[in-house]
């Protein structure tokens, strides 16, 4: 009995470092990706401002592997519309969404001017399949909270959604998709093909709201 107990304790002690690593892994993904993005931006800022397309390509290479583009796309389209979409339409929307997301995020990053960015440590019990990673962006004495929703896909943590300064980007895009579908009288192809324009308009509106709120 005592031998079995000792063995059990030894196994538990041996697993503790692995459990700690698994719990913090989503935060490591965000920290590593943020560091890589900012280092790339710092090194190539002038070139990217002259050629934003090159920046979007670089963003795709850095962000692409850590973003659940398929999951986000289906969430934005919702079951209401994805159920009627063909595989070709889903693939086209996912590609258009990824491209517009890089532009949405890239345009914001080009305005980055060495503000302090802090990835917050894990708090409380971390779910093995879904969790949130907090971040703070500090500029001019103002703290802007950011929260990433992370999902575990076959052992890899991916970003499913982002909440920036209280604005739920996934929900915002979902509402925009539904509104655009109604404007297009249910024409899914028209909505997919015009999605980049919708994201650009959403970006301008969001920026305006944040600017007004901080005045």
C-alpha positions in Angstrom: 0.0 0.0 0.0 2.8 2.5 1.0 4.8 1.4 -2.1 1.9 2.2 -4.4 1.3 5.5 -2.6 5.0 6.5 -3.1 4.9 5.6 -6.7 1.7 7.6 -7.2 3.3 10.6 -5.5 6.4 10.3 -7.7 4.3 10.2 -10.9 2.4 13.2 -9.7 5.6 15.2 -9.0 7.0 14.2 -12.3 3.9 15.5 -14.1 3.8 18.9 -12.3 6.2 20.7 -14.7 4.2 19.3 -17.7 0.9 20.5 -16.2 2.4 23.9 -15.5 3.7 24.1 -19.1 0.3 23.1 -20.5 -1.5 25.6 -18.4 0.6 28.5 -19.6 1.0 27.4 -23.2 -1.8 29.7 -24.6 -0.1 32.7 -23.0 3.3 31.6 -24.4 1.7 31.5 -27.9 0.4 35.1 -27.5 3.7 36.3 -26.0 5.8 34.7 -28.7 3.6 35.9 -31.5 3.5 39.4 -30.2 7.3 39.6 -29.7 7.8 38.3 -33.3 5.3 40.8 -34.7 6.8 43.8 -33.0 10.4 42.8 -33.8 9.4 42.5 -37.5 7.6 45.8 -37.4 10.5 47.6 -35.8 12.9 46.3 -38.3 10.8 47.0 -41.4 8.5 49.9 -40.3 9.6 52.4 -43.0 9.3 49.8 -45.8 5.9 48.6 -44.6 4.5 52.2 -44.5 5.5 52.5 -48.1 4.3 49.1 -49.1 1.5 47.9 -46.7 1.0 44.8 -48.9 4.4 43.5 -47.9 3.3 44.0 -44.2 0.0 42.1 -44.8 2.0 39.2 -46.3 4.4 39.2 -43.3 1.4 39.3 -40.9 -0.1 36.3 -42.7 3.2 34.3 -42.2 3.4 35.2 -38.5 -0.3 35.2 -37.5 -1.6 32.6 -39.9 -0.4 29.5 -37.9 -1.9 30.8 -34.6 -5.4 31.9 -35.9 -8.3 29.5 -36.2 -9.5 31.1 -39.5 -11.9 28.3 -40.2 -13.5 28.4 -36.8 -13.8 32.2 -36.9 -15.2 32.2 -40.4 -17.9 29.7 -39.4 -18.7 31.7 -36.3 -19.1 34.9 -38.2 -21.2 33.3 -40.9 -23.2 31.4 -38.2 -25.1 28.1 -38.8 -27.9 30.1 -40.4 -25.8 30.9 -43.4 -23.0 28.3 -43.3 -25.5 25.5 -43.5 -26.5 26.7 -47.0 -23.0 27.5 -48.2 -21.1 25.2 -50.5 -17.5 24.1 -49.6 -16.3 26.5 -52.3 -18.1 29.4 -50.8 -16.8 28.5 -47.3 -13.3 28.3 -48.6 -13.6 31.6 -50.5 -15.1 33.4 -47.5 -12.3 32.0 -45.2 -9.7 33.3 -47.7 -11.3 36.7 -48.0 -11.7 36.9 -44.2 -8.0 36.1 -43.6 -7.0 38.7 -46.1 -9.3 41.4 -44.6 -8.3 40.4 -41.1 -4.6 41.0 -41.9 -5.4 44.4 -43.3 -7.6 45.3 -40.3 -4.9 44.2 -37.8 -2.0 45.5 -40.0 -3.4 49.1 -40.3 -3.8 49.3 -36.5 -0.2 48.0 -36.0 1.2 50.5 -38.4 0.1 53.2 -35.9 1.9 51.4 -33.1 4.6 53.7 -31.7 6.4 51.8 -29.0 3.5 51.7 -26.5 4.0 49.2 -23.7 2.4 45.8 -24.3 1.9 43.4 -21.4 0.7 39.8 -21.7 -1.0 39.1 -18.4 -0.2 35.9 -16.5 -2.8 33.1 -16.2 -5.3 33.6 -13.5 -7.3 30.8 -11.9 -7.9 27.4 -13.3 -7.2 27.0 -17.0 -9.6 24.9 -19.2 -7.8 22.3 -21.3 -9.8 23.1 -24.4 -10.7 26.8 -24.3 -9.3 29.7 -22.3 -8.7 33.5 -22.4 -5.4 35.3 -22.6 -5.4 38.9 -21.3 -3.2 41.7 -22.6 -2.8 45.4 -21.8 -1.6 48.1 -24.2 -0.5 51.2 -22.4 -0.2 54.5 -24.3 -0.2 58.1 -23.0 -1.1 56.9 -19.6 -4.2 55.0 -20.8 -4.6 51.2 -20.5 -6.4 49.5 -23.3 -7.4 45.9 -22.3 -7.3 43.1 -24.9 -8.6 39.6 -24.4 -7.8 36.7 -26.8 -10.1 33.7 -26.8 -8.0 30.6 -27.4 -9.1 27.1 -28.4 -7.1 23.9 -28.3 -7.1 22.3 -31.8 -5.4 18.9 -31.7 -2.9 20.1 -29.1 -2.3 23.5 -30.7 -3.6 26.6 -29.2 -5.2 29.0 -31.7 -6.9 32.4 -31.5 -10.7 32.1 -32.0 -11.7 35.7 -31.0 -10.4 39.0 -29.8 -12.0 41.6 -27.5 -10.3 45.0 -27.9 -11.1 47.7 -25.3 -14.5 46.2 -24.8 -15.2 45.7 -28.5 -15.9 42.0 -29.3 -14.5 41.7 -32.8 -16.0 38.3 -33.5 -19.5 39.5 -32.5 -19.0 42.8 -34.4 -18.2 40.9 -37.6 -21.0 38.5 -37.1 -23.5 41.3 -36.9 -22.0 42.9 -39.9 -22.3 39.7 -41.9 -25.9 39.3 -41.0 -26.6 42.9 -41.9 -24.8 42.6 -45.2 -26.7 39.4 -46.1 -30.0 41.2 -45.5 -28.8 44.2 -47.6 -27.9 41.8 -50.4 -31.2 40.0 -50.1 -29.6 36.7 -49.1 -27.0 36.7 -51.9 -24.2 34.8 -50.2 -21.7 35.3 -53.1 -22.2 39.1 -53.1 -21.6 39.2 -49.3 -18.5 37.1 -49.6 -17.1 39.1 -52.5 -17.7 42.4 -50.7 -16.5 41.3 -47.3 -13.2 43.2 -47.5 -15.1 46.5 -47.9 -17.3 45.6 -45.0 -14.2 45.0 -42.8 -12.7 48.3 -43.9 -15.8 50.2 -43.0 -16.0 48.4 -39.7 -12.4 49.3 -39.0 -13.1 53.0 -39.6 -16.2 52.9 -37.4 -14.4 51.1 -34.6 -11.5 53.5 -34.7 -13.9 56.4 -34.6 -15.7 55.0 -31.6 -12.5 54.5 -29.7 -11.2 58.0 -30.5 -14.5 59.6 -29.4 -14.6 57.5 -26.2 -11.0 58.6 -25.3 -11.5 62.4 -25.8 
